[in-house]
Amino acid sequence: MEDTLLHHLHTNDTEALKTFLFTIEELPLLQVFTSLSANEKAIVFRLLPKDKALALFEALQPTAQHHLLRSFTDEGATEFFNDMAPDVRVRLLDELPASVTKKLLQSLTASERDATNLLLGYERETAGRLMTPEFITLKKEMTVEDALAKVRLQAREKETIYTLYVTDQTKKLQGVLSLKELLIAEGSQLIADIMSHEVIYVATDTDQEEAARLLNEIDVIALPVVDRESRIVGIVTVDDAIDILEQEATEDMFNQAGLADVASNEADRSNVLINGNVWQIWKVRLPFLVITLIAGLLAGAVINEFEQTLESVAAVAIFIPLIMDMGGNVGTQSSTVFVRGMSLGHIDLSSFTKYFLKEIWIGLSLGLIVGIISGVAAAFWQGIPMLGVAVGISLVFAMTLAAALGFLVPFVLIKLNIDQAAGSAPIITSIKDIAGVFIYFVSVNALLGHLL
């Protein structure tokens, strides 16, 4: 499917692409869409049918929504903005700059602006901010036939019609019934006779996570939201509840690890590295590569200082890559373990010393195992026992240091609010290469002095 879509894109076959997009289901489309370039996304999105485009847009993350909206013309953006569900629109507005928010709000029709301002009037992370005002209400004195007529009339405009709410003349919530119950009832029956009086609801100021958990526990499609006078003002739908539970679970995990700010910073930096222009990416990555370049030159200078050693015992040069590479592998493993453990909440930064000392011990134990094996192999291979000892000592030192740096460097970078994703590996590589080569030649000189 992805190959077909890309083929139509690359051959500029607009009509074939439009026909193909019409046949794709929403979930596979979302999976393919996220892998496209910014320009390809804009082309595909403009060719989608409006209903499918809206559904796809709502499934995207707010940052991705913002980038996509920027690719529209002003007229296209405002038209599409008007077609969004109010709750989706509000979540997008929360992520946009104030100037853009003001401009988009002014572009809305009067009814859509009222619906949006209603939600914006509630505190963030409450049920009032999460809810959608698109629902259907009935009156208990209505007949089933009249109620069905109203549902048919409003169905296209509402987010969900599977749960219907019964109110009095002042919009106070009195009952609830499902669309199925309405469909199987006799046309002459009154809504009062088939509705349930036991309605579970939340208030507009209820925490959004609490509302989402309640909806999940009672296993319904939507949960009504009422104001202080018990008037229904919106509903929280199950898809919004799932999004909130996932979001809150991630936030809780980072908070437990003391990483709430780190999570936000990492998300921003990741967005720059993935979606930023070349200059922005250079600014993040190039400085660390310059550090590695300088370190490589320094490591070369260390080797040059021991040129006489290499001329006297040529076999010494054979094991330089081994010492540098093994240290690099351990450093990469350790930094990966640290970052993953930190992200998943397994490492608490307030107890960093405990994890740091444990990693040093792990690096030392791995270094001893690899050092003994490599030292014995080097001694038998070259027939110089002391060269094997020098190789073993150097590997123990290099691997222990690399393991320590694998935890220490990203920790320090996080504390200094520097991008650890781009900076950890170059810094670890630089330090362990210089130190590893230096200790190797010092060991060789100390143990093989009689051959020099």
N, C-alpha and C positions, 0 to 999 in steps of 0.2 A: 504493500500500500504506500509506504513512504517513498519507495523508488518511483512509483507511478506519479505521485504528486510532484516530486523533484524533477522528473522528466518533463512534465507539463510546464513547470516553472522555468526550467532552463531553455526550453524551446519556445517560450513566450506564446504557448498555445492557450490563450485566455478562455476560449469557448470550451475546449476540452477540460481545462482545469475547473471551470465553473460547474460543468456537468458532473465531474468526478467528485467535487466537494459536496454536491447536493446528495450524493449517495452515502457519504461517510457518516458513521454513527458518532455521537458526541465524544465518548471516552477515547476511542482510537484517534480521533481528530486532535484532542487535547494532547495526547502523548506525542504525536508527530509535530504539532504546532510548537511545542516548547523547545524542540531541537532546531528550529529554523532560525535563520539570521533575522535581524530587525527589518531589513527591507523585504525579505520573503514573507515575514509575518504580516506586514502591512498589505502586501499584494493579496495574500490568501484571505485575510480578514475582510477586505473590501468586496471580495467575490462571493462571500458566504451569504446565504439567505438570512434575512434580518433575525428571525427567531433563533437560528443556529448560532449566529454571531453573538447575540445577547447571552445565550447559554454558555458559550465558550468564554466570553469576557468575564462572566460571573465566576467561572471556575479558576481564573487566573489569580495569582497573588497581586496585592495592591501595587507593588513596585512594577510588575509586568504590565498591569493595567495602565499605569501612568505612562510608561514608555510607549505603549501601543497608541494611547490617546494622542500623544504628541505627534504621531505620524500622520494624523488626520489633518485635513484643512480645517480652518476655524468653523466653517459651515457644517462640515461633516462631523466634527467633534460635538458641536452643540446639538445637532439632530440626534446623534447616538446617545448623548447624555440624557436627553429627554425621554428616550425609550427605556432607560434602565429602571430596574426596581428601586424604590426609594431607599431601602436598607443597603443595597449594593452601592448606590450613589453616595450615601453618607460615608460608608467605609472608604470609598475612593477619595472623597473630599478631605477626610482626615489625614491622608498621605500627601496631599498636594500643597504647594505653596499658597499663601493667603491670597496673593494677587490672582492666581489661576482659579482658586475657589470662588472668589468674588465674581469673576468674569463668567464662569460656568453657571453659577446660581442665577445671575441676571439673564442668562439665555433660556432659562426654563419657562415653560408655560405657567400661568398663574396657579393652576391646580397642582402641578408637579412641584412648584416652588413651595407651596403651602405644605405638601406632604413631606418634603425634604426638611424644611425649617422646623416642622413638628418634631422630627427625630433629632435634629441638631440641638433642639432646646433641652434635651435630657443629658445628664452627666454621662461621660464616657464610661464604658464597661458596665453599663446597666442594661436591664431588659428593655427600657425605653429607647435606648440608642440602638439596640440590636433588632428590635421588632420591625415588621413591615406593616404599614397601614392598609395593605391590600387584602381584604377579607370580606366575606359576605355575611350580613346579618339578616335575620328574619324576625317577624313578630309572632307571638304565640297565638294570636287570633287569626292568623293566615291559614288558608287551606293548603293542603299538600300540593294541589294543582297550581295555586298561585305562587307558592314557594318555588316550585320547579321552573315556572316561567321566569321568576326573578333570577334564579341561578343561571338559566340559559342566557339571559340578557347580559349578565355581568361576568360570566365565566372567563371570557377572553382578557378582561382587564385585571383579574385577580391572580395572585401568586398561587393560591391553593383553594380548591373548592370542595375538598374531601371532608372537611369538618366545617359545620355551619353553626353560627352562634345566634342565640335568641335573646333579644333585648326588649326593654319597654320603650316608651316614647322618649325617655330621657337618655337612652343608650346604656342604661344599667344592665349588666349581664344577668340573665335569668335562667338560661339553659343552654344545652348543646345537643346536637345530633349529627350523625354522619350522613354523607351523601347516599350511602347504601340504604340507610334506614328511610331516607326520604323517597328513594326510588321504589322500594317495595311496599310502601304504605298506600292505602286507598286515596284516590284523588280528593275525596270529600272530607277526609279526616283533617282535624285541626293540628297545627304544630304543637300546641299545648299538650295534646294527647300522646305524642310520640317522642317528645324531647326528654332528655335527662336533666333533672334539677341539680344533680351533683356535678358541679363544674370545678375543676382544679385550675387555678389561675395564679399569676404572679403580678406584683405591682410594678409600676414603671421604674421605681428606684431599687428594685431587686437586683443584686449582683448578677451579671450576665452568666457567670460560671454556675451559680446556684440555679438559675433558670434553666440552663442547658442540662444540668445534671437531673433536675426534676423531670424535664421532658423525656430524657433518656430512661429514667426509672419507671415512669408510668406508661412508656411505650406507646405514645401517640404521635401523630404526624405534626400537630401544631399545638401550641399552648397560648391561651389568651392572656393579654396584658391589660390591666385595668389601672385607672388613675385613682386619686384619693377619694373620689365620689363613687367608686366601683363601676365607672363607665368604661366599656371596652374601647381601647384606642389602638390596638394592634395585636399581632400574633408573632410568636417566635416559632419558626419552622424547624423541622428536624435537620435540614441540611446546614442551617446556620448554627444549630446546637452542636453538630459534629465538628464544625470548623472551630468553634469556641473551645470545646473540650480538648482538641488537639493543640490549639494555641496555648491554653492555660497549662496543659501538661508539660509542654516545652518550657514555658516560663517558670513553672514550679521547679523543674529539674535544674534550670540555671540558677534560680534563687537559692536552692539548697546547696549548690556548689559555690555560691557567692559570685556568680558570673552573669548577673542580669545585664550589666553594662557591657560586658565582654560579648555577649550574644548579639546585642544591638550593633556594636562596633564591627564585629566579624561579618555580620550580614551586610552592612554598608560597604566594607572593604571588598567583600566577595562580589558585590554588585559592580563596583568600579573595575575590578580585575576581569570580570566577564563581559560587562556591557559598556565599559568606558572606552574612550577613544585611545589611540596609540600613545599620545603624549601622557595621558593619565596613567596608563599602564607602565610606561617607561619610568615615571616618577616614583612608582612604588618598587619596581623590580630592579631597575638599573643600579641604584646605589649599593644594593647588596651584592650584585654581581661584580661591581668594582672592588668591593671588599674581598671577594674571592680571588679576583685577579691579583690584587696586591699581596694577598696571602700566598698565592702560588709563586709569585716572584720571591717572596721571603723564604719560602720552602726551598726554592732553587738556590737562593743565596746560602742557606744552611748546607745544602749538598756541595756547593762550590767550596765552602770552607773546609770540607773534608775530602777534597779532590785527591789528596795524596793517599788517603785511605782507600779510595776506589781504585787508584792506580796500583796499589800494593796488593790488594785482595779484590780482584774483579768480581768475585762471587757475591760480594756485599750488595752490589747493585741489583741482583736478581730479586731480592726480597723487599726492596723499597715499595713497589706497587702493592704487595701483599699487605704490608703494615698499614699503608694509607687506605686501601680498599676495605679491610676488615674493620678499621675504626669508623669509616664512613657508613658501613652497613649497620653497625651497632648504634651509631648516632641517629641514623634514620629510623631504626626500629624504636628507639627510646622516645624520640620526639613524637612519633606517631602514636605510641602508647599513651604518652602524656596528653596530647591534644584530644585524642578520642576519649580517654577516661575523663578529662575535664568536661568535654561536651556532653557526655552521657551522665554526668553527675557522680561518677565513681571516684573522682579525686576532688577533695575539699581543699581549696587553696589556703584556708586557715591552718591546715595541718600539713603544709607542703613539706616540711623538714622530714616527716616520717616517710613519705613516699620517695623523697629525694635520696635518703640514706639507703632505703631498700633497693633503689635502682642502682646505686653505686655498688652495693653488694652483688646484685645480679650481674652487672658489668664485670666485676672482678672475677666472679665464678666462671662466667663465660670466657673471659680472657685467659684464665688458668687452663681451662680445658683446651681451647684452641691453641694457646701458646705452647703447651706441652706437646700436642700433636704436631704442630708446625715446627717446633724446635727439634724434635726427634727426626722428622722428615728432612729438615735442612742439614742436620749433622751427618746423616747417612748419605744424603744425596751429594753433598760437596766434600764429604770426608773431613770436615773441620768441626769437631765437637763444640768448641767455644762459639763458633758462628751460630750454631743451633741454639745455644744458650742466649746469645744476644737477640736472636729473632724471637725467642720465647718471651724474654723479658720485655721487649719492645711491644709485642702484641698484648701482653697483660696490661701494660701501661696505657697503650693507645685505646684499647677497648674499654677499660675502666673510665678513662677520661671522656671518651665519646658518650658512654652511657650517662655519665654525670651531666655533660653538656646537653644531652638530649632532653633532660628534664629542666635544667637550670636556664638555658637560653630562652625557650619560649615563655617560661615563667617570668623572667626579667622583662622580656619584650612586652608581655601583657601588662605588667605593672607600670611600664613606661608609656603605655598606650601606643606602641609601635606594632605594625602589622607582622605578627609572628609567622603567618603562612608564607610570606615572601622572604622573611629575614632569618628564620631559624636555621635552615639547611646551609646557607652560605657561611653564616657565622660559625656553626658547629664544624663544618668542613675546614674552614680557615684555621681555627685554633688547633684542632686535633692533627691536621697535616703537619703544621710547623712543629708542634710539640712531639708528635710521633717520630718524625724524621730525626729531630734533634736527639731524642733519647736513644734512638737506634744507633746513630753514629757514636754517641758517647759510650754506649755499651760495647760496640765493636772496638773502639779505641782502648777501652779498659780491659777487655778480655782477649783481644788479638794484638796487643801492643808489640809482642815479640815478632809478629809477621810484618809489621809496618816498616 
